């Protein structure tokens, strides 16, 4: 638990500092009501964090305790987004993007909820999601890069570029196919 909390705290602290450079760790600790040395131990992964301090930290950063403990990747305290993420496995960012599409007047004409639903259904029926999952399942490429020669790295980068190009082209074909079906072509 200490390692996961340490990683999440470091990320949250960095995000706070990126938004406001004056937000040093001691200043954040003070605003949370946690002694700096205590917070530093959590950040460094050297101490377990009691429930009371987890609550203070979660309220300060506006995230859930489950997120701090690494039990979920969805940090929001919004119960609807959390439920959607838990149910679908979508990231918080993906959920927010879908929500923006749904509520954006510019996107409604192009990305209606019916279109998005049909797109997702089409992808599943064509096993495109399996392809996407296979591509993303191999996230260990950074470790592999260190073991590769420069020629192998170039070949690997080219294959990743080609796979992403193929994916983009497949998405374009799917969109065209769905559009043609709707227009009765």
C-alpha positions as CSV (number, residue, x, y, z in Angstrom):
1,X,0.0,0.0,0.0
2,X,2.9,2.4,0.8
3,X,4.2,2.2,-2.7
4,X,0.9,2.9,-4.4
5,X,0.1,5.8,-2.1
6,X,3.6,7.2,-2.6
7,X,3.1,7.1,-6.4
8,X,-0.3,8.7,-6.3
9,X,0.8,11.4,-3.8
10,X,3.8,12.3,-5.9
11,X,1.5,12.7,-8.9
12,X,-1.0,14.8,-7.0
13,X,1.7,17.0,-5.5
14,X,3.2,17.5,-8.9
15,X,-0.2,18.4,-10.5
16,X,-0.8,20.9,-7.7
17,X,2.7,22.4,-8.2
18,X,2.1,22.6,-12.0
19,X,-1.1,24.6,-11.4
20,X,0.6,26.9,-8.9
21,X,4.4,26.9,-8.5
22,X,4.2,28.3,-5.0
23,X,2.6,25.1,-3.8
24,X,5.6,23.4,-2.2
25,X,5.2,20.1,-0.3
26,X,5.4,21.9,3.1
27,X,2.7,24.4,2.0
28,X,0.5,21.6,0.8
29,X,1.0,19.7,4.0
30,X,0.1,22.8,6.0
31,X,-3.1,23.3,4.0
32,X,-4.0,19.7,4.6
33,X,-3.4,19.9,8.3
34,X,-0.7,17.2,8.2
35,X,2.8,17.8,9.6
36,X,5.3,18.1,6.7
37,X,7.5,15.4,8.0
38,X,4.6,13.0,8.2
39,X,3.4,13.8,4.7
40,X,7.0,13.4,3.5
41,X,7.1,9.9,4.9
42,X,4.0,9.0,2.9
43,X,5.4,10.6,-0.2
44,X,8.6,8.7,0.2
45,X,6.8,5.4,0.9
46,X,8.4,5.1,4.3
47,X,5.3,5.1,6.5
48,X,1.8,3.7,6.5
49,X,-0.9,6.3,6.3
50,X,-3.7,6.0,8.9
51,X,-7.4,6.4,7.8
52,X,-7.7,9.9,9.3
53,X,-4.8,11.2,7.2
54,X,-6.1,9.4,4.1
55,X,-9.3,11.3,4.5
56,X,-7.5,14.6,4.9
57,X,-5.4,13.9,1.8
58,X,-8.4,12.8,-0.3
59,X,-10.4,15.9,0.6
60,X,-7.5,18.2,-0.1
61,X,-6.8,16.8,-3.5
62,X,-10.5,16.0,-4.2
63,X,-9.9,12.4,-4.9
64,X,-11.2,9.2,-3.4
65,X,-9.4,7.1,-0.8
66,X,-9.7,4.2,-3.2
67,X,-7.7,6.1,-5.7
68,X,-5.0,7.0,-3.2
69,X,-4.7,3.3,-2.2
70,X,-4.5,2.3,-5.8
71,X,-7.7,0.3,-5.7
72,X,-9.0,2.3,-8.7
73,X,-7.5,4.5,-11.4
74,X,-10.5,6.8,-11.3
75,X,-9.7,9.7,-9.0
76,X,-12.9,11.7,-9.1
77,X,-15.3,11.8,-6.2
78,X,-18.2,12.0,-8.6
79,X,-20.2,8.8,-8.0
80,X,-21.6,8.6,-11.5
81,X,-18.3,8.8,-13.2
82,X,-16.8,6.3,-10.7
83,X,-19.7,3.9,-11.4
84,X,-19.4,4.2,-15.2
85,X,-15.6,3.6,-14.9
86,X,-16.0,0.6,-12.6
87,X,-18.7,-0.9,-14.9
88,X,-17.1,-0.3,-18.3
89,X,-13.4,-0.1,-17.5
90,X,-13.2,3.2,-19.3
91,X,-10.8,5.8,-17.9
92,X,-12.0,8.9,-16.3
93,X,-10.7,10.9,-19.3
94,X,-12.6,8.7,-21.8
95,X,-15.8,9.1,-19.8
96,X,-15.4,12.9,-19.7
97,X,-14.7,12.9,-23.4
98,X,-17.9,11.0,-24.2
99,X,-19.8,13.4,-21.9
100,X,-18.3,16.4,-23.7
101,X,-19.3,15.0,-27.0
102,X,-22.8,14.4,-25.8
103,X,-23.3,17.9,-24.5
104,X,-21.3,19.9,-27.1
105,X,-23.6,21.6,-29.7
106,X,-20.8,21.3,-32.3
107,X,-20.3,17.6,-31.7
108,X,-24.0,16.6,-31.5
109,X,-24.4,16.7,-35.2
110,X,-21.3,14.5,-35.8
111,X,-21.1,12.3,-32.8
112,X,-24.6,11.6,-31.6
113,X,-25.0,9.1,-28.8
114,X,-26.6,6.7,-31.4
115,X,-23.5,7.1,-33.6
116,X,-21.1,6.5,-30.7
117,X,-23.2,3.4,-29.6
118,X,-23.2,2.1,-33.2
119,X,-19.4,2.7,-33.5
120,X,-18.7,0.8,-30.3
121,X,-21.0,-2.1,-31.3
122,X,-19.4,-2.2,-34.8
123,X,-15.9,-2.3,-33.3
124,X,-16.9,-5.2,-31.1
125,X,-18.6,-7.1,-33.9
126,X,-15.6,-6.7,-36.1
127,X,-13.2,-7.7,-33.3
128,X,-11.5,-4.3,-33.6
129,X,-11.5,-4.1,-29.8
130,X,-9.4,-7.2,-29.7
131,X,-6.9,-5.6,-31.9
132,X,-6.8,-2.5,-29.8
133,X,-6.5,-4.5,-26.6
134,X,-3.6,-6.5,-28.1
135,X,-1.8,-3.3,-29.1
136,X,-2.2,-1.7,-25.6
137,X,-1.5,-5.0,-23.7
138,X,2.1,-4.7,-24.7
139,X,2.9,-1.6,-22.6
140,X,6.2,-3.1,-21.6
141,X,7.8,-1.6,-24.7
142,X,9.8,1.0,-22.7
143,X,11.7,-1.8,-21.0
144,X,12.2,-3.5,-24.3
145,X,13.6,-0.4,-25.9
146,X,16.5,-0.4,-23.4
147,X,17.4,-3.9,-24.5
148,X,17.3,-3.1,-28.3
149,X,19.9,-1.9,-30.7
150,X,19.3,1.4,-32.4
151,X,18.3,-0.5,-35.5
152,X,15.8,-2.6,-33.6
153,X,14.4,0.5,-31.9
154,X,13.9,2.2,-35.3
155,X,12.1,-1.0,-36.6
156,X,10.0,-1.1,-33.4
157,X,9.1,2.6,-33.7
158,X,8.2,2.1,-37.4
159,X,6.0,-0.9,-36.5
160,X,4.2,1.1,-33.8
161,X,3.7,4.0,-36.2
162,X,2.4,1.6,-38.8
163,X,0.0,0.0,-36.3
164,X,-1.4,3.4,-35.3
165,X,-1.7,4.4,-39.0
166,X,-3.6,1.2,-39.7
167,X,-5.8,1.8,-36.7
168,X,-6.6,5.3,-37.9
169,X,-7.5,4.0,-41.3
170,X,-9.7,1.3,-39.8
171,X,-11.6,3.9,-37.8
172,X,-12.1,6.0,-40.9
173,X,-13.5,3.0,-42.8
174,X,-15.8,2.1,-39.9
175,X,-17.1,5.7,-39.7
176,X,-17.7,5.7,-43.5
177,X,-19.5,2.3,-43.3
178,X,-21.7,3.5,-40.5
179,X,-22.5,6.7,-42.3
180,X,-23.3,4.9,-45.5
181,X,-25.6,2.5,-43.6
182,X,-27.5,5.4,-42.1
183,X,-27.9,7.1,-45.5
184,X,-29.0,3.7,-47.0
185,X,-26.1,3.4,-49.4
